Amino acid sequence: VGAEEVEKELEEWEDWGDDDDDEEETPETREEKEKSRQMGEAALMVERGEVGTIQEAQEKVDELALENTFLEIDEDGSGLVDTDELRTALLSMGLAATNADVREMQERVDDDGEIARWKAVIKALYDKAALTKLGLGEADMAVLRAAEASLQVLLEEKDVTADWQFGMRAYKDMVRRERASAVKLPSAAGMVNCV
């Protein structure tokens, strides 16, 4: 990255502060301002020599932004973001999302279907136990313990709970996956216009 590119980024960042304050802020303008602020921050990181390239700086700034957003979304401070917290965050960004939309987004963590398979095995065994008066036999109990252990390992690997609460790493992965897939939820204004 040359000095000219860093200068250009710094100029763009400084120009950002000159925006018309009378303009009504929308989710789109907030997003543009945030992107501009992040670009300026990245350019300063390169200028100070904290990183070698603007791309490295952008990645670092994005990582910090994701962490800060996670902490803001985690209203109860539990270290986990649940469906309600995620939906509230999406609504505050001007995105209309039903609980089903959010659940679908959360369940994409299980991209290979392994969590769903282990949950199905466990549910089937509990259903079998409920149907029989004798409960589960020794072999079924061994399968149940193994299935629960396997599910727990998968949940820890993916940084989620069985009811789809996200830890910080899972949240970052979800945001990156959503960005990459370019799935856009309709805006609240668009939802109103459809009614």
N, C-alpha and C positions, 0 to 999 in steps of 0.2 A: 504494500500500500504506500503510495507516494504522498509527499507532503501536500500536493495539490488536492488529492482526494480528501484528506483530513481537513484541509482548509474549507473545502466545499461543504463537508458535513457540518463543520462548526458554524459556517455562515447560515446554513439552513436551520440549524438549531437556534441560533440567535434570532433569526427572522420569525421563528415560531412564536416568540414572546410578543411580537408586534401584531398578532391577530386582532381582529375587530372584536372587542369585548361585548359589544351590543348584540352580536349574533346569538340567536337562541342555540343553546347547546343541545345536541342530539346524541344518541349513542354513537352515530357515525363520526360526528365531529370530535367527541371525546376520544374515540379510538384513533383518529388521525392525530390528535394532539399527543396522545400517549406514544404512538409510533414515532412521532417527531422528537419527543423528549428522549425516548430510548436511543434514537439515532444520535442525538447530541451527546448523550451519556457515553455511547460506544465510541464516538469520535474523540471525546476527551480521554477515554481510557487508552486509546492508541497514542494520542499526543503525549500523555504522561508516561508512556512506555510500559504500562501494565500488561499489555498484550501486544502481539506482533502485527495482527491484521484486524481490519474492521469486522471481518466475519467472526473471528474469535471473540471480539468485544461484543458483537451483537448476540452471540450465543450466551455469553456470560450475563449480559443485561437481561436477556429473555429468561434465563434460569432464575435470576433474582426476582424478576417480575412474577414468574409463576409461583415462587415461594411466598412472596408477599400477598398475592391473590389468594392462595390457599389459606394463609393465616387470617385474612379478612373474611373469607367464606366460612371458616370454621368458627361459627358464632359462639358455640358453647366451649371452645378451647379444648375439646377432647382429643385433638390430634387426628380426628377422622371427619370427613365430610360426608354427611348423609344425603338422602334424596331431597329432603326439604331444603337443606342448606344450599345444595347445588341448584335446585329449581329457583330459589330466591335470588341467587347470584345471577342466573340467566335472565330472570325478569328484570333485575336492576340494570342489566346491560341492554335492555330493550328487546330481549328475545322472548317470544311467547313459547312456553314449553309446558306441556302437561306432565303429570307425574309419569305417564306411560312413555313420553318422549325421553325424559330423564332416565328412567329405568332402562330403556333400550340403549341409551348412550353408555350407561354404567355397565350393562351386560356385554358390551363390545370388548370389555377387558378379557372376557373369556373367548378370545379369538379362535382357539382351537377346539372349544367345546368341552374341555376336560372337566372344568368345574361343574357344568351342567350334568355331565355323565355321572360324576361321583355323587352329586346331590340326588340324582334319580335312583341310583343304587341304594343309597341310604334311605330315601323315602320308601322305596319298594320293600326294604327289609322291615322298616317300622310299620308299614301297612300290613305286611305278612304277620308280624307279631300281634297287631291289633285284631286280626281276623282269627287267629288261633288262640284257644284258651290256654294252651300250654306254653305260649311264648316261643321264643326262638331257641332252636337247638344249638348245641355247642359249635357245629360247623358254621351255622348262620351267624352266630355271635362273633366268631373269628372273622368272618367276611365283613360284618358291620364294623368291628374295631379297625380293621385294615382300611376300609373305605373312609371312615372318619379321619384316620391318620393321614391318608393320601390327600383327602380334601384339605385338611389343615395345612399340609405342606404347600399345596398349590396356592391357597389363599395367602400364606405368608410370602411366597415367591412373588405374587402379583400385588401384594400390599393392600388387600381388600379383606372385608369380613364377609361372612356367609350371606348377610343381608345387604351387600353391596355398598357398605361405607368405605370410602377411599382414604388411604393414608396419603402423605404428600407425594411419594414416588408414583403411586397409582394415579393420582390426580394429574401430575405432570405428563405421564404416559398417555392418559386419556385426552388431555388437551392437544398434545402433539398428534395423536391419532386422528382426532377430529379435524385438526388443521390440514393434515395430509390428505384426508378423504374429502376435504372441501364440502362437508355436510353443513349446510346452512339452514338454521331453523328460521321460520318466518318471523318477521318483526311484529311487535304488538300492533303497530299501525296497520300492517298488512292484514293481520287477523281481524281488526275492526272493519276494514274495508271489505272483507270477504263476507261479513255477516249481513 
